[in-house]
């Protein structure tokens, strides 16, 4: 005899409002990329908790409108190509 398992409903967020408002107005530090040191390993893209770093031919590109300045990208960069600088 099998029992039906009830799975809780997963809430969803509409994609049209997900990236509608910039979130970085309170940021104190921001990541800056030294493209001379960057080897395009893309660890920064993988580890960015906000998903604001994308790939380009030159290297990673940061969407500063949504970057919160957490520094995860700089901590994960094996070549030290990303450094955090004071923004204010």
C-alpha positions in Angstrom: 0.0 0.0 0.0 1.6 3.3 -1.1 0.9 6.6 0.6 0.8 9.9 -1.3 3.6 12.2 -0.1 2.6 15.9 0.1 5.4 18.1 -1.1 5.3 21.8 0.1 4.7 24.3 -2.6 7.9 26.2 -3.5 7.3 30.0 -3.7 8.5 31.6 -6.9 9.6 35.1 -7.7 8.5 36.8 -10.9 11.6 37.3 -13.1 10.4 40.6 -14.4 10.7 42.1 -10.9 13.8 40.2 -9.7 16.4 42.6 -11.0 14.2 45.7 -11.2 15.8 47.8 -8.4 19.5 48.5 -7.8 20.6 47.3 -4.4 24.1 48.8 -4.1 23.3 52.3 -2.9 24.6 51.4 0.6 27.8 49.6 -0.5 31.0 50.8 1.2 33.6 48.6 -0.7 33.5 47.6 -4.3 35.5 45.0 -6.2 37.9 46.2 -8.9 39.4 43.8 -11.5 43.0 44.0 -12.6 42.7 42.4 -16.1 46.5 42.1 -16.3 46.4 39.5 -13.5 43.1 37.8 -14.5 43.5 34.3 -16.0 39.8 34.0 -16.7 39.3 31.0 -14.4 35.7 32.4 -13.7 35.8 31.5 -10.0 34.4 34.9 -9.3 31.5 34.3 -11.6 30.8 31.0 -9.8 31.1 32.3 -6.3 29.4 35.6 -6.5 26.3 35.2 -4.2 24.4 37.9 -6.1 25.2 36.6 -9.6 26.3 40.0 -10.8 29.6 39.0 -12.4 29.4 37.8 -16.0 31.9 36.5 -18.5 33.2 38.6 -21.4 36.1 38.3 -23.8 38.3 40.6 -21.7 37.4 38.9 -18.4 34.8 39.2 -15.8 32.4 42.1 -15.8 30.7 43.3 -12.6 27.2 44.9 -12.7 27.9 47.5 -10.0 24.2 48.4 -9.8 23.5 45.2 -7.9 26.9 44.4 -6.4 26.7 44.5 -2.6 30.4 44.7 -2.0 30.6 41.5 0.0 34.2 40.7 -1.2 33.5 37.0 -1.9 34.9 37.4 -5.5 38.1 39.0 -4.2 38.5 36.2 -1.6 38.1 33.5 -4.1 40.3 34.9 -6.9 43.4 32.7 -6.9 45.6 35.3 -8.7 44.6 38.3 -6.6 43.2 40.0 -9.6 40.2 41.4 -7.7 40.7 43.9 -4.9 38.2 45.6 -2.7 38.4 49.4 -2.8 36.6 51.9 -0.6 33.8 53.5 -2.5 32.9 56.5 -0.4 
